[in-house]
Amino acid sequence: MKILITGANGQLGRELTTQYSRRNEELILTDVADLDITNSKSVYSFVKDKKPQVIINCAAHTAVDKCETDVDNAYRINTIGPKNLAQAAYEIGAEIVQVSTDYVFDGEKDKELIEFDITNPQTVYGSSKLQGENVVREMNPKHYIIRTAWLYGDGNNFVRTMINLSKNNSTLKVVNDQYGTPTSTVDLSRAIIKLVDDKNYGLFHGTCKGQCTWYDFAKEIFRLSGIDVNVVPCTTEEFPRPAKRPKYSVLKNYMMELTTGDIFRSWEEALAEYMGREKILDR
């Protein structure tokens, strides 16, 4: 199978590349320097020339706070880009995977969110990603839309930030009133590959199991690493940001449970594997 991965240098792109390479799939790896997904002519020409059977779009404008002022670019990358890829894929009969986010919800409901719950984004980032979902759904019936959250893998992420901060700080304040689920790129990549293998088109949530706050997440990082640092819980109001953060954005992988089966591990198990694999203990 020939697979085009956009945003291949990002955390998810790298892990998908690793897992698909083990299967000896034919990969076409691009990043912004290789393919500008916001340029429709470039996308159509590239896709028609390479003729992938599956396009996995990992490219996104993920700087949540910056999106609030960089509005046009947010919509170009998170909405127009997926539109171009979905339409180009449709023209050659290819499938498309679009990675989305928990930010499509308002984060105000104190319950696990399933795919059928009403969306209500509160940020430019969330709105642009939701519109990205919509255009992919409209442009290509052979779509897999996967919402994830609190992602970490090979690259800059919360785990590495905490470890780095602990090198020069004996005390760290971490938000304790935002709930979500830390999700490993390993688990998300496995789920994407399974959906594509099974031709299970549609909208899915894809996160590890369980829930915690950022404070809980940080505490577990330091417990696993054996780093002695004082982690102090604080409120969202103590760390004001340009973009509103969801208070509760725990996603339930309901559609996977009903169809292919939910293969995600608990967030604690996935995190422990990640920290060992990335040799974070040998800092």
Phi, psi and omega in degrees: 000138179261124187234128174262124177246116174268155185064036187292343179271358178277177184302310182289319179301319180295318181290321176298319178300316180299312184289320178290328179296326178297334180267002180060035175283155177276115186251140171244110187254126180227153168227186187301329180289337182264326183209119176272101185292346179277352180260106186299319181296318179296318181295311181299317181296315182296312183294319179294327179285315184278332179051058176289155175272334179222135172248124176250112184268101176260359180283137180194156170267098189257004177283089190305313181291319181296327180302331182297333178250334180265054191297312183300316179294324178301314180287327177299312186281318187271344180239305182293320178303306176302323177301312181298316181294318181295318181291318178297319178298317180300320183295334178252007178078022182267163176266160177224138174251123178245122180269125182240199195214160174291344182291356175287346176260163181275347177075017184262349181267131182270059178204158177299136183263130177252173186297338183268357178288151183289133177276152179197071184298145182248003182226163175298318178303308181298319180294317181292325178288324177295316177296328174298318175302313186297317183289325177296317179298320181286324188276333187213115180293340179270069184237150171235114177251123187234116177269131178227182184199154173049049188281141175217149180187218181278095182155192179286130182199178184299321181300310181294323178299314179298314180299315181294319179296327182291343181291331183237008182223130178273342178229135179230133175264128183227138184299134184237016178234021171241127184248138177197198180225111175303135186229128180279139175297335178297311181294318181295319179296318178301319181293318179299313181299320179294317179300317180293317178301320184274357184054042184265080184291155175136195181257131183222151166262142183218088176224162174295166184275153178096185180205159178195174172262171176299325177298313178300318180301312180298317180301319180290323176302312183287330176295315181292326183274345181074018180276130181269098178219144180273111180261120184251127179287144177217175181261163177301323182297336179284345178231070182298136180231155180301321181259135179293132176266140177296136177287321183218109182225051176279119181264138175258130181279060190293315182293327175293319178302322184280342186239269185284340186101142182273110184261005179291144176271175173294153181295329179293317180294316181295321180294318180299318178296315181300314184293327175287319182293323182274002178055038179294336178294333180267056183281000000 
